Amino acid sequence: MRLMPLFVLAPLALLSAAHAATVLDRANGYTLNSKNELVRFSSLAFDDAGRIISVGSAAQVAARAPGARHIDLQGQTVLPGLIDAHGHVFGLGQMLTELDLSASVNLADALKATAAYARANPGDDSAWLRGRGWNQEVWKLGRFPTAAELDKVVPRRPVWLERVDGHAGWANSAALKLAGITKATADPVGGKIIRDSAGNATGILVDAAKELVEKVLPPQSEAQARLVLERALAEIARVGLTTVHDAGIDVASDALYRDYADNGKLSARVYAMIGGTERDFDVLAAKGPLKTYANDMYALRAVKLYSDGALGSRGAALIAPYSDEPTSHGLLFKSDAQMRAMMEKAMKKGYQVNVHAIGDAGNRQILDGYQELIGKTATSGLRHRIEHAQVVALPDIARFRQAGVIPSMQPTHATSDMNMAEQRVGAERIKGAYAWRTFLKQGSRIACGSDFPVESPNPFYGIHAAVTRQNGAGVPAGGWHKEQAMTLPEAFRCFTLDAAFAGHQENQVGSLEAGKWADFIVIDRDLFTIAPADIGKIGVLQTWVAGKQVFLKK
């Protein structure tokens, strides 16, 4: 993409000016046009319904919006509202209301934080303590933490702490007892109980094994669910996201989203995916896909499935064994036949199928499924996706393009995983890992996201990682496998128009053009002129959705 001169963006499909309500003046604006060119503008008008009337120079816009109120941005930078193509909204809200261990630098630090949280949130011996965010790789522990270590700081109350990626959990002895986990408990299909040399559970449960504890957790009340959603929406607006793709919801979450949309409380657009094809799918899919609801604030037209686990907990399914654990290939959650039956069920109902696949075996299983089923079900137009597409065998990358499958990828996963990824898969397989340049070169449209709360929802962290292949501290110098980096316009596009395309919403959001929704953000510096190292430091001043301000920095 090339940067077009200022004011070349003439009004694209000029709407009636009769309902003009607001004009932004003196904006340092950037957007993409229908040719995927990066263009600039100084003025933007939207009507009182929240639709854009005109974008371009002050003179162009003023002519289309007589009598409108004006907002002088005094040269501040305006961008289209950014889109996160893969997150977990309720998970983010949950993390914001529970113990957050993502900043812990070692085991002792995590235990200290857990003890402090227990003191600050007193309860009897039946009151659970929950949290998330620990990462034994960051701690350089060389192993998983144990229940015995948690017992030292919280000996009686049950404790359940999810790993940063959500694919493993750390329980203390009280939680293991409540879950009925003993030496005799078998590993569930698609999961693993980490054990000591004597066969006893150590307190770490991977993937499907997590359900042994989660089924005995107290259910969340509706009031708690509303608090969680409100916390998440506030954070989403604060970081400049105007649309999020929620990767796996249930019946209760759908009801809450519809309620918030009906009552004007949904401050970000939500493109939701039904979690699995079992009971929740049967209920939610009874009337078919919900393509749009409440002026495009909500959609439920996709399904989220899981092929395998995560790399950090060695649950990602690999074709050859792990380089740092030669006895393990990771975990495929379903047989090929089971997975294809789930995919086909959703496709036949008209749903976009989005499957989590991190390891090369997981990606291959899903690509094989798409190869067989997309033609059979005549669903190429549904824009099926692979979520993460993290470690892909080099010959399989071309199959994404051939099958029309969208790689939905998260740039900060690369910079978070770089401390262990190559140890897990070795020097050869890493060539197909986090391989954004390889995908882009073949013409794939990457939909970018963060996988929040696994990573921060801040999209500027993602753009920074995509461009520099460095973490927020600028490590490593020169970038990690920099040959796979994106250009800045490519990174901008994958958090805007290409993310919108992955949600069938490119005609409604993703760029600032006449006829689209006035979803935009005002930021404190110019994304396209600052040093790449400073992209992650960008702060959001204002967030607007459908012409309504949903966040103002104080």
C-alpha positions in Angstrom: 0.0 0.0 0.0 1.2 3.5 -0.7 0.4 6.8 1.1 -1.7 9.0 -1.0 -1.3 12.8 -0.9 -3.5 14.8 1.5 -7.1 15.3 0.5 -7.2 12.9 -2.4 -9.9 11.0 -0.6 -13.0 12.5 -2.2 -16.4 11.5 -0.9 -16.9 8.0 -2.1 -20.7 7.5 -2.2 -22.0 10.8 -0.9 -25.1 10.5 1.3 -27.8 13.0 1.8 -26.6 15.9 3.9 -30.0 16.4 5.4 -29.2 14.5 8.5 -25.7 15.9 9.1 -24.9 16.2 12.7 -21.2 16.5 13.3 -18.0 17.5 11.5 -14.5 16.9 12.7 -12.2 19.7 11.7 -8.4 20.0 11.5 -7.9 16.3 11.9 -4.7 14.6 11.0 -6.6 11.7 9.6 -5.6 8.4 8.0 -7.7 5.6 6.5 -7.7 3.0 3.8 -9.7 3.3 0.6 -11.3 0.6 -1.5 -8.0 0.0 -3.3 -6.3 -0.6 0.0 -4.4 2.6 -0.4 -3.5 4.6 2.7 -5.0 8.0 2.4 -5.2 11.2 4.5 -8.0 13.5 5.3 -8.5 16.7 7.4 -12.2 16.6 7.9 -15.0 14.0 8.4 -18.7 14.4 8.7 -21.2 11.9 10.1 -25.0 12.1 10.5 -27.0 11.7 13.7 -27.6 8.1 12.9 -23.8 7.5 13.2 -23.1 7.0 9.4 -20.3 8.8 7.6 -21.4 11.4 5.1 -18.1 12.6 3.7 -14.4 12.4 4.2 -11.7 14.6 2.7 -10.6 18.2 2.8 -12.4 20.8 4.9 -13.9 22.4 1.8 -15.2 19.0 0.5 -16.8 18.0 3.8 -18.2 21.5 4.6 -20.1 21.4 1.3 -21.8 18.2 2.3 -22.6 19.1 5.9 -24.2 22.5 6.1 -25.5 23.4 9.6 -23.6 20.7 11.4 -21.9 21.1 14.7 -18.1 21.2 14.5 -15.4 19.7 16.6 -11.9 21.2 16.3 -9.3 18.4 16.7 -6.4 20.9 16.5 -4.3 18.5 14.4 -4.8 15.4 16.5 -4.5 12.1 14.7 -7.7 10.2 13.7 -7.8 6.6 12.7 -10.6 4.1 11.9 -11.6 2.3 15.0 -9.3 -0.7 15.4 -10.6 -4.3 15.3 -9.4 -7.2 17.4 -10.2 -10.4 15.3 -9.7 -12.8 18.2 -10.4 -12.1 21.9 -12.4 -13.3 24.8 -14.5 -10.5 26.2 -15.8 -12.2 29.3 -12.3 -13.6 30.0 -10.9 -10.1 29.9 -13.5 -8.8 32.3 -12.9 -11.8 34.5 -9.2 -11.1 34.6 -9.9 -7.4 35.5 -12.0 -8.6 38.5 -9.7 -11.3 39.8 -6.1 -11.9 40.7 -3.8 -10.9 37.7 -0.5 -12.6 37.7 0.7 -11.4 34.3 3.2 -9.0 35.8 4.8 -11.6 38.1 8.5 -12.0 37.3 9.1 -15.3 39.2 7.4 -17.9 41.3 8.1 -16.1 44.6 6.5 -12.9 43.1 3.4 -14.9 42.1 3.1 -16.5 45.5 3.5 -13.2 47.2 0.7 -11.7 45.0 -1.5 -14.6 45.7 -1.1 -14.3 49.4 -1.8 -10.6 49.3 -4.9 -11.2 47.2 -6.2 -13.8 49.7 -5.7 -11.3 52.5 -7.5 -8.5 50.6 -10.4 -10.9 49.7 -11.2 -12.8 52.9 -13.6 -15.7 53.0 -14.2 -19.0 54.7 -12.5 -22.2 53.7 -15.1 -22.8 50.9 -14.5 -19.4 49.2 -12.5 -19.9 46.0 -9.6 -17.7 45.0 -9.3 -17.3 41.2 -6.8 -15.7 38.9 -4.9 -15.8 35.7 -1.7 -14.8 33.9 1.2 -16.9 35.3 3.9 -18.0 32.9 6.6 -20.4 34.0 8.7 -19.6 31.0 8.9 -15.9 32.0 9.8 -17.1 35.5 12.6 -19.2 33.9 11.5 -21.9 36.4 12.4 -24.8 34.1 9.2 -26.6 35.3 5.6 -26.0 36.2 4.7 -24.7 39.7 3.1 -27.1 42.1 0.1 -27.3 44.5 2.5 -27.7 47.4 3.9 -24.3 46.6 0.5 -22.7 46.5 -0.4 -24.5 49.8 2.3 -22.6 51.6 0.5 -19.3 51.0 -3.2 -20.4 50.9 -3.4 -23.7 52.7 -7.2 -24.1 53.3 -9.2 -22.2 50.7 -9.3 -23.6 47.1 -7.2 -21.8 44.6 -7.4 -22.0 40.8 -5.0 -19.9 38.7 -5.1 -20.2 34.9 -1.9 -20.0 32.9 -1.5 -16.9 30.7 -2.7 -18.8 27.6 -5.7 -20.3 29.3 -4.6 -23.8 28.3 -3.4 -24.9 31.7 -4.4 -24.3 35.3 -2.6 -24.3 38.7 -4.6 -25.7 41.6 -3.7 -26.0 45.3 -4.4 -29.2 47.3 -7.8 -27.9 48.5 -8.9 -27.4 44.9 -7.6 -30.8 43.8 -9.5 -32.4 46.7 -12.8 -30.7 45.7 -12.3 -31.8 42.1 -11.8 -35.4 43.3 -8.4 -35.7 41.6 -6.3 -38.5 43.0 -3.5 -40.7 41.8 -6.1 -42.9 40.2 -7.7 -40.2 38.2 -7.1 -40.9 34.5 -6.1 -38.2 32.0 -9.2 -37.1 30.1 -9.2 -37.2 26.3 -7.5 -34.0 25.0 -6.0 -33.2 28.4 -3.2 -34.1 30.8 -2.8 -34.2 34.5 0.9 -33.3 35.3 2.2 -35.8 37.8 5.3 -36.4 39.9 7.5 -39.4 39.6 5.2 -41.4 41.9 2.2 -40.6 39.7 0.6 -38.1 42.0 -1.1 -34.9 40.6 1.3 -31.9 41.0 -1.4 -29.3 40.7 -1.1 -28.5 37.0 -4.0 -29.5 34.7 -3.6 -29.0 30.9 -6.4 -28.4 28.4 -9.3 -30.8 28.8 -8.0 -31.8 32.3 -8.9 -28.2 33.5 -12.5 -29.2 33.3 -12.0 -31.5 36.3 -11.6 -28.3 38.5 -13.8 -26.0 36.5 -16.9 -28.2 36.8 -16.8 -27.7 40.6 -16.3 -23.9 40.5 -19.3 -22.0 41.8 -21.5 -20.7 39.0 -21.3 -17.1 38.1 -24.4 -15.0 38.9 -26.0 -12.7 36.4 -24.8 -9.7 38.4 -21.3 -10.9 38.3 -21.5 -11.6 34.6 -22.8 -8.0 34.0 -19.9 -6.6 36.1 -17.4 -8.7 34.1 -18.9 -7.5 30.8 -18.9 -3.8 31.8 -15.3 -4.0 33.0 -14.3 -5.6 29.7 -16.2 -3.1 27.5 -14.6 -0.2 29.4 -11.1 -1.5 28.8 -11.9 -2.3 25.1 -13.0 1.4 24.6 -10.0 2.7 26.5 -7.5 1.0 24.2 -9.2 2.1 21.0 -11.0 -1.0 19.9 -14.4 -0.5 18.3 -15.1 -4.0 17.1 -14.0 -7.3 18.8 -14.5 -10.9 17.6 -15.4 -12.9 20.7 -13.9 -16.4 20.2 -16.3 -18.7 21.9 -19.5 -17.8 23.7 -22.4 -19.7 25.3 -26.2 -19.2 25.6 -25.9 -16.9 28.6 -23.3 -14.7 27.0 -25.5 -14.3 23.9 -28.4 -13.3 26.0 -26.4 -10.7 27.8 -24.9 -9.3 24.5 -28.4 -8.9 23.0 -29.7 -7.2 26.2 -26.8 -4.7 26.2 -27.3 -4.1 22.4 -31.1 -3.6 22.9 -30.5 -1.1 25.7 -27.6 0.9 24.0 -25.1 -0.4 26.5 -22.9 -2.3 24.1 -20.0 0.2 23.5 -18.1 -2.0 21.0 -19.4 -4.1 18.1 -19.2 -7.8 18.9 -18.8 -10.4 16.2 -19.3 -13.5 18.3 -18.5 -17.2 17.7 -20.5 -20.0 19.3 -18.3 -22.2 21.4 -18.4 -25.7 19.9 -21.2 -27.5 18.2 -22.9 -29.2 21.1 -25.8 -27.9 23.3 -25.1 -24.2 23.1 -24.8 -24.5 19.3 -28.1 -26.4 19.0 -29.9 -23.7 21.0 -28.2 -20.7 19.4 -28.3 -22.1 15.8 -32.0 -23.0 15.9 -32.9 -20.0 13.8 -29.7 -19.9 11.8 -26.8 -17.4 11.7 -27.5 -13.9 13.1 -25.8 -11.8 10.5 -26.5 -8.5 12.1 -28.4 -7.1 15.1 -29.0 -3.7 16.6 -27.4 -1.6 13.8 -24.5 -3.9 13.4 -23.6 -3.8 17.1 -23.8 -7.6 17.4 -23.5 -10.6 15.1 -23.5 -14.4 15.8 -22.7 -16.1 12.5 -19.5 -18.1 13.4 -18.5 -21.1 15.4 -15.3 -21.6 17.4 -13.7 -25.1 17.6 -10.4 -26.3 19.1 -8.0 -28.6 17.4 -5.2 -28.6 20.0 -3.7 -26.8 22.9 -0.9 -24.2 23.4 2.8 -24.2 22.8 3.8 -22.9 26.2 2.2 -25.8 28.0 3.3 -28.3 25.3 -0.4 -28.9 24.4 -0.1 -27.8 20.8 -0.2 -30.8 18.5 3.0 -31.4 16.5 3.7 -33.7 13.6 7.1 -34.7 15.1 7.9 -34.7 18.8 8.7 -31.5 20.7 12.4 -30.6 20.3 12.6 -30.0 24.1 10.5 -33.0 25.1 11.1 -35.8 22.6 8.5 -38.1 24.3 5.6 -35.7 23.5 3.7 -34.7 20.4 1.2 -32.5 22.3 -2.6 -33.0 22.1 -5.1 -33.3 19.3 -8.5 -32.7 21.1 -10.5 -34.7 18.5 -10.0 -37.5 16.0 -10.0 -36.4 12.4 -13.5 -37.9 12.0 -14.9 -36.2 15.1 -13.4 -32.8 14.1 -14.8 -33.1 10.5 -18.2 -34.0 11.9 -18.2 -30.8 14.0 -17.0 -28.7 11.1 -19.6 -30.1 8.7 -22.4 -29.7 11.2 -21.7 -25.9 11.5 -21.1 -25.4 7.8 -24.4 -27.1 6.8 -26.1 -24.6 9.2 -24.5 -21.7 7.4 -21.9 -20.8 10.0 -18.4 -19.6 9.4 -16.1 -22.2 11.1 -13.1 -20.8 13.0 -10.8 -23.4 14.5 -8.0 -22.9 17.0 -4.9 -24.6 15.7 -1.4 -23.8 17.1 0.8 -26.8 16.3 1.6 -28.0 12.8 -0.4 -31.2 13.3 -3.4 -29.2 14.5 -3.2 -26.9 11.5 -2.8 -29.8 9.1 -5.9 -31.6 10.6 -8.0 -28.5 10.1 -6.6 -27.8 6.6 -7.4 -31.4 5.6 -10.9 -30.9 7.0 -11.4 -27.7 5.0 -10.1 -29.3 1.9 -12.7 -32.0 2.1 -15.6 -30.0 3.4 -15.7 -26.5 1.9 -16.5 -27.8 -1.6 -18.8 -30.5 -0.2 -20.9 -27.9 1.7 -20.5 -25.1 -0.9 -19.4 -22.7 1.9 -16.4 -21.0 0.4 -18.2 -17.7 0.8 -18.4 -18.1 4.6 -14.7 -17.1 4.9 -13.7 -19.9 7.2 -10.7 -19.2 9.4 -7.9 -20.9 11.3 -7.4 -19.1 14.6 -3.7 -18.6 15.5 -2.1 -20.6 12.6 0.9 -20.4 14.8 3.2 -23.2 13.8 2.5 -24.4 10.2 4.5 -26.9 8.2 6.0 -24.9 5.3 4.1 -26.9 2.6 0.8 -26.3 4.4 1.0 -22.5 4.3 0.1 -22.4 0.6 -3.0 -24.5 1.4 -4.5 -21.6 3.3 -4.6 -19.6 0.0 -5.7 -22.5 -2.1 -8.6 -23.3 0.2 -9.5 -19.6 0.8 -8.9 -20.0 4.5 -8.2 -16.8 6.5 -5.2 -17.0 8.9 -6.4 -15.2 12.1 -3.1 -14.3 13.8 -2.0 -12.5 16.9 1.3 -10.5 16.6 2.1 -10.3 20.3 2.0 -14.1 20.5 5.3 -14.1 18.6 7.0 -11.6 20.9 5.6 -13.3 24.0 6.5 -16.8 22.8 10.0 -16.0 21.5 11.5 -17.0 24.8 10.5 -20.6 24.3 9.1 -21.2 20.8 12.3 -22.2 19.0 13.2 -24.5 21.9 9.8 -26.2 21.5 9.9 -26.7 17.8 13.6 -26.3 16.7 15.3 -24.3 14.0 13.6 -25.9 11.0 10.0 -25.8 12.1 10.3 -22.2 13.4 10.5 -21.2 9.7 6.8 -21.8 9.5 5.9 -20.2 12.8 4.5 -16.7 13.2 5.2 -16.5 9.5 3.3 -13.3 8.6 5.5 -12.3 5.7 5.1 -15.8 4.1 1.4 -15.6 4.4 1.2 -12.0 3.0 3.5 -12.8 0.1 1.2 -15.5 -1.2 -1.8 -13.1 -1.0 -3.4 -14.3 2.3 -5.4 -11.6 4.2 -4.4 -11.8 7.8 -6.9 -10.9 10.4 -5.0 -9.6 13.4 -6.0 -9.7 17.1 -4.5 -10.2 20.5 -6.3 -13.2 22.0 -7.0 -11.1 25.1 -6.7 -11.7 28.0 -3.9 -14.0 27.0 -2.2 -10.8 25.7 -3.1 -7.2 26.4 -6.1 -6.0 24.3 -4.1 -2.9 23.3 -4.0 -3.0 19.5 -0.9 -0.7 19.4 1.1 -3.4 21.1 0.0 -5.7 18.3 0.9 -3.2 15.6 4.3 -2.6 17.3 5.0 -6.4 17.5 4.0 -6.9 13.8 6.3 -4.2 12.5 9.3 -4.6 14.8 9.1 -8.3 16.0 10.2 -7.0 19.4 8.6 -6.9 22.8 7.7 -3.6 24.5 11.2 -3.4 25.9 12.7 -3.4 22.4 14.0 -7.0 22.7 15.7 -8.4 20.8 17.7 -5.8 19.0 16.9 -6.0 15.3 13.8 -8.1 16.0 13.1 -11.8 16.4 13.1 -13.5 12.9 12.6 -10.0 11.5 12.3 -11.5 8.0 8.6 -12.3 8.9 7.7 -8.7 10.0 4.9 -6.7 8.4 5.2 -3.2 7.0 3.3 -0.5 9.0 0.5 -0.2 6.4 0.1 -4.0 6.4 -0.1 -4.1 10.2 -2.6 -1.2 10.1 -4.7 -3.1 7.5 -4.7 -6.3 9.5 -6.2 -4.5 12.5 -8.8 -2.7 10.3 -10.1 -3.7 6.9 -8.7 -7.3 6.9 -10.1 -7.9 10.4 -13.4 -6.5 9.2 -13.3 -8.8 6.1 -12.8 -11.8 8.4 -16.1 -10.8 10.1 -18.0 -10.1 6.9 -18.1 -6.5 7.9 -15.8 -4.7 5.4 -18.7 -2.8 4.0 -19.7 -1.4 7.4 -16.5 -0.8 9.3 -12.7 -1.0 9.0 -12.2 2.2 7.2 -13.6 5.8 7.2 -15.6 6.1 4.0 -19.0 7.5 3.1 -21.8 5.2 4.1 -19.8 3.3 6.7 -20.3 3.6 10.5 -18.5 6.5 12.1 -16.3 4.3 14.3 -13.0 6.1 14.9 -10.4 6.9 17.5 -8.3 10.0 18.3 -4.8 9.3 19.4 -2.0 11.3 21.1 0.6 10.9 18.3 1.0 10.2 14.6 1.2 6.4 14.0 2.7 6.9 10.6 5.5 9.4 11.5 6.8 8.3 14.9 9.6 5.8 15.3 8.4 2.2 15.2 9.8 1.7 18.7 7.3 4.2 20.0 4.1 2.6 18.4 3.3 0.7 21.6 3.4 4.0 23.5 0.5 5.5 21.6 -2.3 6.6 23.9 -6.0 6.8 22.9 -7.6 10.1 23.7 -11.1 9.4 22.4 -13.1 6.4 21.1 -16.2 6.8 19.0 -18.7 4.1 17.9 -21.5 5.0 15.4 -20.9 8.7 16.0 -21.1 8.4 19.8 -18.2 9.0 22.1 -17.6 5.9 24.3 -14.3 6.9 25.8 -12.6 10.2 26.6 -9.3 10.3 28.3 -9.4 12.4 31.4 
